């Protein structure tokens, strides 16, 4: 992903007001240049000022699209159950995937309509795809025959479909 500045990130949000976008706290390390831009395909983080709020900024053809999400509450679950992220298709112990819910853009979102998707709880899909992070408590990793670029393309297609559902309102 190309490096974005603060204004580009704040201007990208499609499902919140400009005032709300202005109050969002940027990812830890953003000001220090600690965001690993070369290793990520989209920017995802939890708002340090509001732990139930997560944010995604997805590159687009013309400009990035930012989405405000509600994080699921942490639940203690069995390590025997597993779940799969619907973006990167990484298998996790069930606590490693959560149902993130986004208000729809426009009037539908202001009426309270939402859409959800099961995503890696830490929003680190890009790092799982590249093998730079491993799912916790997964002893067997499913092997794929796709190249890294094909897996990234698939993940970005899945994320674009979710972003389109939010934007369609």
Buried (B, 14 or more C-beta within 10 A) or exposed (E): BEEBEEEBBBBBBBBBEEEEBEEBBBBEEBEEEEBEEEBBBBBBBBBEEBEEBBBBBBBEEEEBBBBBBBBBEEEEEEEEEBBBBBBBBBBBBBBBBBBBBBBBBBEBBEEEEBBBBBBBBBBBBBBBBBEEBEBEEBEEEEEEEEEEEEBBEBBBEBBBEBBEBBBEB
